[in-house]
Every structure is written in C-alpha cells, then in structure tokens.
C-alpha cells in the first residue's frame, strides 16, 4: 500500500535486501537421563526436567561431583577369580545392586570431546530403579527441540526385559519425533560372544522398532570399555560389603602375621574397625583412618581395592560416543561418519574383536548392525563401525546419513515457519525455494552434499502443477519437495594388485 505524504520534507525508506535464510540447527546436543547425587542449584529444584549445562563443572554444581558408593559383594570362587590373596584364596566381585552411572557417563562424555548438553535427573542415589521413570522422562522431551541425541546410560542396569523395553522406547521416541538420534548400550556388553545365545543375540531379539525405518534413528556399540574414569582416590572401604568386613580383617591379619610377625597396637585397632563395622574397640580409630593406613601396609587390601576400581571402570560406551559425535560434528560436520576415531580414557575394550568376529556385528542378516570398538596396535582403541540398526536399508544404513537428514529437515522446518500464514502464491514459492536452495548450496560447499555442481547435489521443487494442485492451494497446503545427495562412508576399501612383466 502506497504511503501518504502530507508534510514537505525528506523521507527515508528501508527495503529488505535479503530474504529469509535457513539457520542451521545444532547437531550434537545430547540429553542424559538418569539418577544424580542431587538436583538443585541455589535453592531451585532441578529434578524431572531437562537442564542445559555447558561443562562438567556446571554439571557438578547442579547435580553433584561425587561418585556413588557402589557396594560390591566379595565371594570365594576357584573358577573365575578376579583377585587372589597372599594365602592363595581366590575371590570374585559383583555389585550388590544396580549401579548409578550418571557421574561416570558425564565424565566419559567430556573426556571424549563433549560440549553443551542437557541432563534430566529422575532421582538421587537412594532412589530405586524403575523403567517407567525412564520412559516418562523420555516422553517429556517431546517439546525440547534443541536436543538431538538421546542417552540413558543406566538402562543397562534394569532387570531382564525392562532394560530392552527402555531401549525400544528410546528408538520409538526418536522415530516419531524425527528430530533426535539415540545411542544405545548393549546390556551385558562386557561378555564374550562364544556362548550362544550371547548378549548380541539377546539384544537383536529384543530390540527393534515395530516400524522398521525407526531403527535408523538408533546405533548400538559393543563392547563395554575398560577405562580410567575412576581413580584410586575414588575407591575405599565404602565400596566393600559389610558382610565381608570380618573376613577382610582375617585376610589382612593372616597376611601381616604370615612370617611370624605380631600385630602391633595400631594394626589391632585398624582391624577392629572392620570387625566392629565402625570404630575400633577403644573408639580411637575410624574406618577412614583404617582405610588410609591399610592402603600403605597391606598388599591384600590394595588388591581388593584395585579389583573394585577395575570393576567400576568397566563402562558402557554410549556416553563416550556422544562426545565423539560432538567433536566430529564440530570439526568435520554431521555428514562425516563418527568412526575411525580413538576413544579417550580407555585402557582396552572388554572383548577383543577381530576381523571375523566383526563380520556378523557389522552385516547381520536381520540388519541390526552393532558398531564395534576395536584395539589396533599403534593406533589405540578405535570406533570401527558407523551403521544404524537399519543396516539392510540402502537409504538409512549409516549413522551420518540419518543424522544429516535430521539436521537438514529440522533446519529447513524451523526456517519455513516464517512463511506460515504467508500468501500461498508464486511470490512466496520463489522466496521459499530461494531460501532452501541457498542453504543447501552452503552445505554443498562445506562438503555435506556430493556432486560436482549444486544442481547435481540437490533439487528443490514447489509450485502449482509441480508439487501442488489447485485444491492444495485452496486448502492452505504448500508442498515442497527436496532431494539431496548425501555422502556415504567408504566402509570397504578394496585395493587390487597385479604383477606386471619386467619391461627392460
């Protein structure tokens, strides 16, 4: 509409030089759901809500800095000993109850390049595990559009089918919202694959979306990893079941007196702390003092703590993978497969995987590929797989392909909101096409789309007689069809050699 000028003078008009543009959405913003030491900051309750954090320090301020005191049962076992005392007795160690894994997961995430993320606390370290709390928390994420990765590190701690129910719910959520990708851990993923059925067989039998292409919104990694997350200072008498305290005192006493030596008064006091499950018999020493003294004087006590530390450091890989997704996205782009990358703070995989073993992991008949983490001499512990659980699909076989599509779809979707209620006419169609084309050209220039020219890398179609009918326009429907050529990883590199005859 023309303006009406009534007063003589000079008037300034500003015209938009540029149309609307597509702003790329974040690609690696994970949410971690689980139990935390606390969920409070400056008097505000942070439980049961996704809270954005920017660093490990911020996580510790909001949710606690301490590891939970996971208690381990220690039992005589001559068949599968995890440590042997000086008198020749062999023992195994097992957690007394489900482990709270959020603190270790957050450390593993940041040690592998993690950045901004969300944390959703569903209880503290005194709260029992309940699959409904996990699934309810996942449901609550439906309106959180900045989150792009979903992790539940404690799902492996749920009993039996409950664990697989949560994993399936995670896949279903991501497939239905179409804006997230989930990284899964294999329950009992520290086990070897020699027995049949094994942990991979169970996983494939019990995990998988009813709608097949929803499986492309998930990737699973095997095996669990021996890490260096827990240090010596993080393990103490608090991790030993009180049921073992009397036997522990006997073991230490036998070690000290084996050469005919006698216990001195301090040693007697320290051992009485364990036998009394608290203070020494005269109340002079505490378990904390006994623990500190025995670390330096008893080899058997050190063996027990070291065995517990090793057990605590056996960690599922999903949180490390979330960090690797982040660092690969930031350095190379979401279109680069998050593989052929070393996992940091890892001593070794729990299971050694060779070439033949990985064949079934990577290309199973049912398509439910499991990405391997393998140790290579001179290279370290490498992520050696980049397939989704929809491995039989030519479209959605690779993690980077699915995640790139999520990135493109959500970026364009958010930008297109600017044209809601705009006239459904040729002017709007030109603006929308130009906006999307400019965005995709930028992605092509960064290497996210393949093709020698932009027109080979993508197309954008919209208009009457092309993507819309007259009836569509009357009904307020603007259809846009976008096609993109995505980069697939060079998963199998085949080099053929042939001898040739000497020519001179």
C-alpha positions in Angstrom: 0.0 0.0 0.0 1.4 3.4 -1.0 2.3 5.8 1.7 0.5 9.3 2.0 2.9 12.2 2.4 1.3 15.4 3.7 4.2 17.5 5.0 7.0 18.7 2.7 10.4 17.2 3.6 12.8 14.3 3.0 11.7 10.8 3.9 13.7 7.6 4.4 12.5 4.2 3.4 14.4 1.0 4.1 13.9 -2.0 1.9 15.0 -5.6 2.8 17.9 -6.5 0.7 18.0 -10.2 1.6 15.2 -12.7 2.0 14.8 -15.1 5.0 17.6 -17.6 5.5 17.9 -21.1 7.0 19.8 -21.1 10.2 21.5 -24.5 10.8 20.2 -26.2 13.9 22.7 -27.8 16.4 23.5 -31.4 15.6 25.1 -32.8 18.7 23.3 -31.7 21.8 22.7 -34.9 23.9 20.4 -35.4 26.8 21.5 -37.7 29.6 18.6 -39.2 31.7 19.3 -41.0 35.0 20.0 -40.7 38.7 22.2 -37.9 40.2 23.7 -37.2 43.6 21.4 -34.1 43.8 19.3 -32.0 41.5 19.3 -28.5 43.0 21.0 -25.1 42.5 20.7 -22.1 44.7 17.5 -23.5 46.2 15.8 -24.3 42.9 14.7 -27.9 42.4 16.0 -29.3 39.0 14.6 -32.8 39.1 12.5 -34.3 36.4 13.2 -31.5 33.9 15.9 -31.2 31.1 18.5 -28.8 32.3 21.1 -27.4 29.9 24.7 -27.5 31.1 27.8 -26.2 29.4 30.6 -28.0 31.2 31.5 -30.8 33.6 32.0 -28.2 36.3 28.4 -26.9 35.8 27.1 -30.5 35.9 28.8 -31.0 39.3 27.4 -27.7 40.6 23.9 -28.7 39.7 23.9 -32.4 40.1 26.8 -33.3 42.4 30.5 -34.1 42.0 30.8 -37.4 43.8 30.6 -40.9 42.5 28.0 -43.1 44.2 29.4 -45.6 46.7 28.7 -48.7 44.7 28.9 -51.6 47.1 30.4 -54.9 46.0 30.0 -58.4 47.3 33.2 -60.4 47.6 33.0 -64.2 47.5 35.3 -67.2 47.3 35.4 -68.6 43.8 38.0 -71.0 42.5 36.7 -71.0 38.9 36.6 -67.3 37.9 38.8 -65.5 40.3 39.3 -61.7 39.9 42.0 -61.5 42.6 44.0 -63.9 44.8 45.1 -63.1 48.3 48.5 -63.9 49.7 47.2 -67.1 51.3 46.1 -68.4 47.9 42.3 -67.9 48.3 40.6 -66.7 45.1 37.6 -64.3 45.0 35.1 -62.8 42.6 33.5 -59.4 42.9 29.9 -58.4 42.0 27.9 -55.3 42.5 25.4 -55.6 45.4 22.7 -53.7 43.5 22.1 -51.7 40.3 24.8 -49.0 39.7 24.1 -45.3 39.3 26.0 -44.5 36.2 25.4 -40.8 35.5 28.5 -39.3 37.1 30.8 -41.7 35.2 28.9 -41.1 32.0 29.2 -37.4 32.2 33.0 -37.6 32.8 33.4 -40.1 29.9 31.4 -37.7 27.7 33.6 -34.7 28.4 36.8 -36.7 28.2 35.8 -37.5 24.6 35.1 -34.0 23.4 31.6 -33.4 24.8 30.2 -29.9 24.9 26.7 -28.4 25.6 24.2 -31.0 26.7 21.1 -31.5 28.8 20.8 -33.5 32.0 17.5 -34.9 33.3 17.6 -36.2 36.9 14.9 -38.7 37.8 16.1 -39.4 41.3 19.1 -39.5 43.6 21.4 -42.3 44.7 18.8 -43.6 47.2 16.0 -43.9 44.6 15.2 -47.3 43.2 15.4 -48.1 39.5 12.0 -48.1 37.7 11.6 -48.3 34.0 8.6 -46.1 34.0 10.6 -43.2 35.4 13.0 -43.5 32.4 10.2 -43.8 29.8 8.3 -40.9 31.4 11.4 -38.8 31.2 11.9 -39.6 27.5 8.3 -38.7 26.8 8.8 -35.3 28.5 11.4 -34.4 25.8 8.9 -34.2 23.0 8.9 -30.4 23.1 12.6 -29.9 23.6 13.7 -29.3 20.0 17.3 -28.3 20.7 18.2 -31.8 21.9 19.4 -34.0 19.1 20.9 -37.1 20.9 19.2 -39.3 23.5 21.1 -41.3 26.0 20.0 -43.4 29.1 23.3 -44.8 30.5 21.5 -46.6 33.3 19.2 -48.6 31.0 21.6 -51.5 31.2 21.1 -51.7 34.9 17.4 -52.5 34.7 16.5 -56.2 35.2 15.6 -58.5 32.3 13.1 -57.3 29.8 12.8 -53.9 31.5 16.2 -52.9 30.1 15.1 -53.7 26.5 11.7 -52.0 27.0 13.5 -48.7 27.7 15.8 -49.1 24.7 12.8 -49.8 22.5 11.0 -46.8 23.9 14.1 -44.6 23.1 14.1 -45.8 19.5 10.3 -45.2 19.2 10.6 -41.7 20.6 13.3 -40.7 18.1 11.5 -42.3 15.2 8.2 -40.5 16.0 9.7 -37.1 16.7 12.1 -37.3 13.8 14.4 -34.8 15.5 16.7 -37.0 17.6 19.1 -39.9 17.3 19.6 -42.4 20.1 22.9 -44.1 21.1 22.3 -47.5 22.8 24.4 -49.7 25.0 24.3 -53.4 24.9 23.1 -55.0 28.1 25.8 -57.3 29.4 28.0 -55.9 26.7 31.2 -56.9 28.6 30.5 -60.6 27.8 32.3 -62.7 25.1 30.3 -63.9 22.1 31.4 -67.5 22.2 28.3 -68.8 24.1 25.0 -68.9 22.0 22.8 -67.2 22.6 25.0 -64.3 23.7 24.4 -60.7 24.6 24.3 -59.6 21.0 21.8 -62.3 20.1 19.6 -61.2 23.0 19.9 -57.6 22.0 18.8 -58.3 18.4 16.0 -60.5 19.5 14.5 -57.9 21.9 15.4 -54.5 20.5 13.9 -53.1 17.3 11.1 -50.7 16.3 7.8 -52.0 15.1 8.0 -49.5 12.3 11.2 -50.7 10.6 12.7 -47.4 9.5 12.6 -46.2 13.1 15.6 -48.4 13.6 17.6 -46.0 11.6 17.3 -43.5 14.4 19.5 -45.7 16.6 23.0 -47.1 16.8 24.5 -49.5 19.3 28.1 -50.0 20.3 30.0 -53.1 21.6 31.8 -54.0 23.7 31.9 -52.1 27.0 35.3 -50.5 27.8 37.9 -50.7 30.5 38.5 -47.1 31.3 40.5 -44.8 33.7 37.5 -42.8 34.9 37.7 -44.0 38.5 41.0 -43.2 40.2 42.5 -44.7 43.3 41.0 -42.0 45.5 37.5 -42.8 44.3 37.6 -46.3 45.8 37.6 -47.1 49.5 36.2 -49.4 52.2 32.7 -47.9 51.4 32.7 -50.0 48.2 33.1 -53.2 50.2 30.1 -55.0 51.5 29.9 -55.0 55.3 29.2 -58.7 55.1 32.8 -59.2 54.1 34.4 -57.0 56.8 35.1 -59.8 59.2 36.7 -62.0 56.5 38.6 -59.0 55.3 40.1 -58.4 58.8 41.1 -62.1 58.9 42.8 -61.9 55.5 44.8 -58.8 56.5 45.8 -60.3 59.8 46.9 -63.5 58.2 49.0 -61.6 55.7 50.7 -59.5 58.4 51.5 -62.4 60.7 52.4 -64.9 57.9 56.2 -64.5 58.6 55.8 -64.9 62.3 55.3 -61.2 63.0 52.9 -60.0 65.6 50.2 -57.3 65.1 51.2 -54.0 66.7 48.6 -52.0 68.6 47.7 -49.7 65.7 47.2 -52.7 63.4 44.9 -54.3 66.0 42.9 -51.1 66.3 42.6 -50.9 62.5 41.3 -54.5 62.1 38.9 -54.0 65.0 37.4 -51.1 63.0 36.3 -53.6 60.4 35.2 -56.3 62.8 33.1 -53.7 64.7 31.9 -52.2 61.3 32.8 -48.7 62.5 35.1 -47.6 65.3 38.0 -49.5 66.8 37.3 -51.4 70.0 38.5 -48.4 72.1 36.9 -45.8 69.9 40.2 -44.3 69.0 40.3 -45.0 65.2 37.7 -44.8 62.5 37.2 -46.8 59.3 38.5 -43.9 57.3 41.8 -44.0 59.3 42.0 -47.8 58.9 41.4 -47.5 55.2 44.2 -44.9 54.8 46.7 -46.9 56.8 46.0 -50.3 55.2 46.4 -48.9 51.7 50.1 -48.4 52.5 50.7 -51.5 54.6 48.5 -54.4 53.2 49.0 -55.8 49.7 45.8 -57.8 50.0 43.8 -54.7 50.9 45.3 -52.9 47.9 44.4 -55.9 45.7 40.8 -55.7 46.8 40.6 -52.0 46.1 42.3 -52.3 42.8 39.9 -55.1 41.7 36.9 -52.9 42.7 38.4 -50.0 40.8 38.8 -52.2 37.7 35.2 -53.3 38.1 34.0 -49.7 38.4 36.0 -48.7 35.4 34.1 -51.2 33.1 31.8 -48.7 31.5 29.3 -48.9 28.6 30.4 -46.8 25.6 27.4 -44.6 24.7 28.5 -41.5 26.7 31.9 -41.6 25.1 30.3 -41.9 21.7 28.1 -38.9 22.4 31.4 -36.9 22.9 32.8 -38.3 19.7 29.7 -37.4 17.8 30.1 -33.8 19.2 33.8 -33.5 18.3 33.4 -35.0 14.8 30.4 -32.7 14.1 32.3 -29.6 15.2 35.4 -30.4 13.3 34.1 -32.1 10.1 30.4 -31.8 10.1 27.4 -34.1 10.8 27.9 -35.6 7.4 31.2 -37.2 8.5 30.8 -40.7 9.9 31.7 -40.8 13.6 34.1 -43.7 13.1 37.9 -44.3 12.7 38.2 -42.2 15.8 40.1 -43.1 19.0 38.1 -43.4 22.3 39.9 -41.4 25.0 40.5 -42.5 28.6 40.2 -46.2 27.6 42.6 -48.9 28.5 41.1 -51.6 26.3 37.8 -53.0 25.1 36.3 -55.6 27.4 36.2 -58.0 24.5 38.9 -58.3 21.8 37.2 -58.2 18.4 39.0 -59.5 15.3 38.1 -59.3 11.6 36.0 -62.4 11.5 34.1 -61.6 14.7 33.1 -58.2 13.3 31.6 -59.6 10.2 28.4 -60.6 12.0 28.4 -57.5 14.1 28.6 -55.2 11.0 26.5 -57.1 8.5 24.0 -59.4 10.2 21.1 -61.0 8.2 18.5 -59.1 10.2 20.2 -55.7 9.5 20.6 -54.9 13.2 24.2 -53.9 12.9 26.2 -53.3 16.0 29.2 -50.9 15.8 32.4 -52.4 17.1 35.1 -50.7 19.2 38.4 -52.4 18.5 42.0 -52.1 19.7 44.6 -51.7 17.0 48.3 -51.9 17.6 49.9 -48.4 17.3 46.6 -46.7 16.8 44.7 -47.2 20.1 41.1 -48.1 20.8 39.1 -47.1 17.7 35.4 -46.8 16.8 35.2 -49.3 13.9 31.6 -49.1 12.8 29.1 -46.5 11.6 25.9 -48.3 11.0 22.4 -47.8 12.3 20.1 -50.6 13.4 18.5 -50.4 10.0 21.6 -51.9 8.2 19.6 -53.6 5.4 18.3 -50.3 4.2 20.2 -48.7 1.3 18.8 -45.3 2.4 19.4 -45.4 6.2 22.3 -47.8 6.7 24.7 -45.2 8.0 24.7 -43.1 11.1 25.9 -40.0 9.4 23.3 -40.3 6.6 20.4 -40.4 9.1 21.8 -37.7 11.3 22.5 -35.4 8.3 18.8 -35.8 7.2 17.7 -34.9 10.7 19.9 -31.8 10.5 18.6 -30.7 7.1 15.0 -31.5 7.9 14.9 -29.7 11.2 16.9 -26.7 9.9 14.5 -26.2 6.9 11.5 -26.9 9.1 12.4 -24.1 11.5 13.1 -21.6 8.7 9.9 -22.4 6.9 7.9 -21.3 10.0 8.5 -17.8 8.8 6.1 -18.4 5.9 3.2 -19.9 7.9 0.2 -17.7 7.0 2.0 -16.1 4.1 0.0 -16.0 0.8 0.2 -19.3 -1.0 1.2 -17.7 -4.2 4.1 -17.6 -6.7 5.9 -14.8 -4.7 6.0 -17.0 -1.6 7.1 -20.0 -3.6 10.0 -18.2 -5.1 11.1 -17.0 -1.7 10.9 -20.4 -0.1 12.7 -22.1 -2.9 15.4 -19.5 -2.9 15.8 -19.8 0.9 16.2 -23.6 0.8 18.4 -23.6 -2.3 20.8 -21.1 -0.7 21.0 -23.2 2.5 21.7 -26.4 0.5 24.3 -24.7 -1.6 26.1 -23.7 1.5 26.0 -27.3 2.8 27.3 -28.5 -0.6 30.2 -26.1 -0.4 31.1 -27.4 3.0 31.2 -31.0 1.7 27.9 -32.1 3.2 26.3 -32.9 -0.2 28.0 -34.7 -3.1 28.1 -33.7 -6.7 30.3 -31.6 -9.0 27.7 -28.8 -9.2 25.0 -27.7 -6.8 22.3 -28.9 -9.2 23.8 -32.4 -9.0 23.8 -32.3 -5.2 20.2 -31.3 -4.5 16.9 -30.1 -6.0 14.0 -28.1 -4.6 10.6 -28.3 -6.3 7.5 -26.5 -5.4 4.7 -24.8 -7.3 1.3 -25.3 -8.9 1.3 -28.3 -11.2 4.7 -29.4 -9.7 4.1 -30.2 -6.1 0.6 -28.7 -5.5 -2.8 -28.9 -7.1 -5.3 -26.1 -7.1 -7.2 -27.9 -4.4 -4.0 -28.0 -2.2 -3.8 -24.2 -2.5 -7.4 -23.8 -1.6 -6.8 -25.9 1.5 -3.8 -23.8 2.5 -1.2 -26.5 1.8 2.2 -25.6 0.4 4.1 -28.7 -0.6 7.9 -28.6 -1.0 9.9 -31.5 -2.3 13.6 -31.5 -1.5 16.1 -34.1 -2.8 19.7 -34.3 -1.6 22.7 -36.5 -2.5 24.3 -37.5 0.8 27.8 -38.7 1.3 28.1 -42.4 2.3 31.3 -43.5 4.1 33.9 -45.6 2.2 33.3 -48.5 4.5 35.1 -51.1 2.4 38.3 -50.0 0.6 39.4 -52.7 -1.9 42.9 -52.4 -3.4 43.8 -54.8 -6.2 47.4 -55.6 -7.0 48.6 -57.3 -10.1 52.2 -58.2 -11.1 53.4 -57.0 -14.5 56.3 -58.3 -16.5 59.7 -56.6 -16.5 59.8 -54.2 -19.4 63.5 -53.7 -19.8 
